Amino acid sequence: MNNWNEYRADTLKNVGQLGKLVPETLKGTGALMNAGNKTSHLDTRTRELIALACAVTTRCDGCISIHAEAALKAGVTEEEIAEALGVAVSLNAGGAVVYSGRVIDAFRQARDA
């Protein structure tokens, strides 16, 4: 199991080092990540729950470590996180079902060619 606090610190350090090498890339990424904060349609708690669900679907440990802490600071509960993760799990399963249909289609096209 990861030590998420150490991992988060290492991730932020590594991103900082990358930023020194490609500052415009990190500047653009930062602008993209903060774009949602410029509106008032979703509150911080909701954005953090979405971020955690997306972190699971994209398998981003750095995102998990950073947004878990941000969710805690925003007052998100463990139960709310579990519910959001349930949505991520269902989307991953749904995606597998949809792509399974694509496999069958590709196989049949290859067979019938």
C-alpha positions as CSV (number, residue, x, y, z in Angstrom):
1,M,0.0,0.0,0.0
2,N,1.2,3.5,-0.8
3,N,2.0,6.1,1.8
4,W,-0.3,8.6,0.1
5,N,1.1,11.6,2.0
6,E,4.7,10.9,0.9
7,Y,3.4,10.1,-2.6
8,R,1.6,13.4,-2.9
9,A,4.7,15.3,-1.8
10,D,6.9,13.4,-4.3
11,T,4.3,14.0,-7.0
12,L,4.2,17.7,-6.4
13,K,8.0,17.8,-6.3
14,N,8.3,16.0,-9.6
15,V,5.7,18.1,-11.2
16,G,7.6,21.2,-10.0
17,Q,10.7,19.9,-11.6
18,L,8.9,19.2,-14.9
19,G,7.6,22.8,-14.7
20,K,11.1,24.1,-14.7
21,L,11.8,22.2,-17.9
22,V,8.5,22.9,-19.7
23,P,7.0,25.9,-18.0
24,E,4.4,26.7,-20.7
25,T,3.1,23.2,-20.7
26,L,2.6,23.3,-16.9
27,K,1.1,26.8,-17.2
28,G,-1.4,25.6,-19.7
29,T,-2.2,22.5,-17.6
30,G,-2.7,24.6,-14.6
31,A,-5.1,26.9,-16.4
32,L,-7.1,23.9,-17.6
33,M,-7.2,22.4,-14.1
34,N,-8.4,25.7,-12.6
35,A,-10.9,26.6,-15.2
36,G,-13.8,25.0,-13.2
37,N,-13.0,27.2,-10.3
38,K,-13.9,30.2,-12.3
39,T,-17.6,29.3,-12.4
40,S,-20.2,28.8,-9.6
41,H,-22.2,26.0,-11.1
42,L,-20.5,23.3,-9.1
43,D,-19.2,23.7,-5.6
44,T,-15.7,22.6,-4.5
45,R,-17.0,19.4,-2.8
46,T,-18.7,18.3,-6.0
47,R,-15.7,19.0,-8.2
48,E,-13.5,17.0,-5.8
49,L,-15.9,14.1,-5.9
50,I,-15.8,14.2,-9.7
51,A,-12.1,14.5,-9.7
52,L,-11.7,11.4,-7.4
53,A,-14.1,9.3,-9.6
54,C,-12.2,10.4,-12.7
55,A,-8.9,9.6,-11.0
56,V,-10.1,6.1,-10.6
57,T,-11.2,5.7,-14.2
58,T,-7.9,7.1,-15.5
59,R,-5.9,5.2,-12.9
60,C,-4.0,8.3,-11.8
61,D,-2.4,7.7,-8.4
62,G,-1.1,11.3,-8.3
63,C,-4.6,12.6,-8.9
64,I,-5.9,10.3,-6.1
65,S,-3.4,11.6,-3.6
66,I,-3.9,15.2,-4.4
67,H,-7.7,15.2,-4.7
68,A,-8.2,13.0,-1.6
69,E,-6.5,15.7,0.5
70,A,-8.5,18.4,-1.3
71,A,-11.8,16.5,-0.8
72,L,-11.0,16.2,2.9
73,K,-10.3,20.0,3.1
74,A,-13.6,20.7,1.3
75,G,-15.5,18.7,3.9
76,V,-16.3,15.7,1.8
77,T,-17.2,12.6,3.8
78,E,-15.9,9.0,3.3
79,E,-19.5,8.0,2.5
80,E,-19.8,10.6,-0.3
81,I,-16.5,9.5,-1.7
82,A,-17.7,5.8,-1.7
83,E,-20.8,6.8,-3.6
84,A,-18.8,8.8,-6.2
85,L,-16.5,5.8,-6.6
86,G,-19.5,3.6,-7.1
87,V,-20.3,5.8,-10.1
88,A,-16.7,5.3,-11.4
89,V,-17.0,1.6,-11.0
90,S,-20.3,1.4,-12.9
91,L,-18.8,3.5,-15.7
92,N,-15.8,1.3,-16.0
93,A,-18.1,-1.7,-16.1
94,G,-20.3,0.0,-18.6
95,G,-17.3,0.9,-20.8
96,A,-16.2,-2.7,-20.7
97,V,-19.7,-3.9,-21.8
98,V,-19.7,-1.3,-24.7
99,Y,-16.2,-2.2,-25.8
100,S,-17.1,-5.9,-25.6
101,G,-19.7,-5.3,-28.2
102,R,-17.0,-3.7,-30.4
103,V,-14.8,-6.8,-30.0
104,I,-17.7,-9.1,-31.2
105,D,-18.3,-6.7,-34.1
106,A,-14.6,-6.7,-35.1
107,F,-14.4,-10.5,-34.8
108,R,-17.5,-11.0,-37.0
109,Q,-16.1,-8.6,-39.6
110,A,-12.8,-10.4,-39.7
111,R,-14.6,-13.8,-39.9
112,D,-16.9,-12.6,-42.6
113,A,-14.3,-10.9,-44.7
